[in-house]
Amino acid sequence: MKNALFLLTAIVLILCALSAGCTSPSETEIRPGETPTPTLSTTATTFPATSVATPVTMDTLPPEQYVDLQLTKERPDYTLHLLYNGGKGEISVQNILMRVTLPDGQVTEQYMNDGQRKPRRGDELVIQGSRGSDRVEVFVTSSGKTYKAIDRPMLITFV
């Protein structure tokens, strides 16, 4: 009787394992397709002005999505500083791009976010400028749409 009970228990356990799918191949053999995660670089990229792709949308930022950006050019080393101070629309800001075109045509772009987080109050971008007039363009991506927030020449005047 003990042997019959043991045999019946073994058969029931095998049937349960088969119906539960516990006999499928191991994880190393079956893998779902993985979606690659894009990574954004915070390093400055320098390339000729002719190969720069301008963001598609060039609208100005709506008042309800306003963010405070301060752009300065420092006197001793001619660096251009962009300081992000938040604002009404800071909750929907996804990215900030600063593009500097030097008088010789060289273009440098730098993103404020590092691909891991949104820009935060107090974040700053610093790009090396020149002694001459540098054109600075700042693009803000907010709610999936890119807006041109700043487009102006930066020149140091000596007083």
C-alpha positions in Angstrom: 0.0 0.0 0.0 2.8 2.4 0.8 4.4 1.8 -2.6 1.1 2.5 -4.4 0.6 5.7 -2.4 4.2 6.8 -3.1 3.8 6.0 -6.9 0.4 7.8 -7.0 2.0 10.9 -5.3 4.9 10.9 -7.7 2.6 10.7 -10.7 0.4 13.6 -9.4 3.5 15.7 -8.8 4.8 15.1 -12.3 1.4 16.0 -13.8 1.3 19.2 -11.7 4.8 20.1 -12.9 3.9 19.5 -16.5 0.7 21.5 -16.3 2.4 24.4 -14.5 5.0 24.7 -17.2 8.0 24.0 -14.9 9.6 21.9 -17.6 10.1 24.7 -20.1 13.7 25.6 -21.2 15.8 27.7 -18.8 16.0 31.5 -19.0 19.4 31.4 -20.8 17.7 29.8 -23.9 14.6 32.0 -24.2 15.1 35.8 -23.9 12.6 38.5 -24.7 13.7 41.2 -27.0 15.5 44.0 -25.1 14.8 47.6 -25.9 18.0 49.6 -26.0 18.1 52.6 -23.7 19.4 55.8 -25.3 22.1 57.6 -23.4 22.7 61.3 -23.8 26.1 62.7 -23.4 26.8 65.9 -21.5 30.2 66.5 -23.2 30.5 69.4 -25.6 30.5 68.5 -29.3 32.4 70.7 -31.7 31.9 70.5 -35.5 31.7 72.8 -38.6 28.7 75.1 -38.8 27.4 73.5 -42.0 26.7 70.1 -40.4 24.6 71.4 -37.5 21.0 70.1 -37.4 18.6 72.8 -36.1 15.8 71.5 -33.8 12.6 71.2 -35.8 10.4 73.6 -33.9 11.5 77.2 -33.5 8.5 78.7 -31.6 9.0 80.9 -28.6 8.2 79.5 -25.1 4.5 80.1 -24.1 4.0 82.2 -21.0 2.7 79.2 -19.0 5.9 77.3 -19.7 8.3 80.2 -18.9 11.6 79.2 -17.4 14.3 81.6 -16.2 17.6 81.3 -18.0 20.5 83.7 -17.4 23.2 84.0 -20.1 26.5 85.8 -19.3 29.9 86.1 -20.9 32.8 86.2 -18.4 35.5 88.8 -18.9 38.8 87.1 -18.1 38.4 83.8 -20.0 35.5 84.6 -22.4 33.5 81.6 -21.2 29.7 81.7 -21.8 27.6 80.6 -18.8 24.0 79.6 -19.0 22.3 79.3 -15.6 18.9 77.6 -15.2 16.7 79.0 -12.4 13.4 77.2 -12.9 10.2 79.0 -13.4 6.4 78.4 -14.0 7.1 75.7 -16.6 10.0 73.9 -14.9 7.9 70.8 -14.2 7.6 70.1 -17.9 11.1 70.9 -19.0 12.9 67.8 -20.4 16.1 69.2 -21.8 18.0 72.4 -22.5 20.5 72.7 -25.4 23.0 75.6 -25.7 24.6 76.2 -29.1 27.5 78.6 -29.5 28.7 79.8 -32.9 32.1 81.4 -32.8 33.1 84.2 -35.3 35.3 81.6 -37.2 32.2 79.4 -37.8 33.0 76.7 -35.3 29.9 75.5 -33.5 29.7 73.9 -30.0 26.6 72.3 -28.5 26.0 71.1 -25.0 23.0 69.6 -23.3 22.1 70.5 -19.7 20.7 67.1 -18.7 22.9 64.0 -18.5 20.4 61.5 -19.8 19.5 60.4 -16.3 17.5 63.3 -15.0 15.7 66.6 -16.0 17.5 69.9 -15.6 17.2 71.3 -12.0 17.4 74.8 -10.6 21.0 75.9 -10.3 22.3 73.7 -13.2 24.8 75.5 -15.3 26.4 75.1 -18.7 29.8 76.6 -19.5 31.1 76.8 -23.1 34.4 78.4 -24.2 33.7 81.5 -26.2 36.0 83.9 -28.1 37.1 87.5 -27.8 34.7 88.5 -30.6 31.0 88.3 -30.9 29.7 84.8 -30.2 26.1 83.8 -31.3 24.3 81.9 -28.5 21.2 79.9 -29.1 19.3 78.2 -26.3 16.6 75.6 -27.0 14.2 74.3 -24.3 12.4 71.0 -24.8 9.2 71.2 -22.8 6.3 68.7 -23.0 7.9 67.1 -26.1 8.2 70.3 -28.1 11.4 72.3 -28.7 11.3 76.1 -28.3 14.0 78.6 -29.0 14.4 80.5 -25.7 17.5 82.7 -26.5 19.1 83.8 -29.7 21.6 86.6 -29.3 25.1 87.7 -29.9 27.4 87.9 -26.8 30.2 90.4 -26.8 32.3 91.7 -23.9 32.4 95.5 -23.8 35.3 97.0 -22.0 34.4 100.1 -19.9 
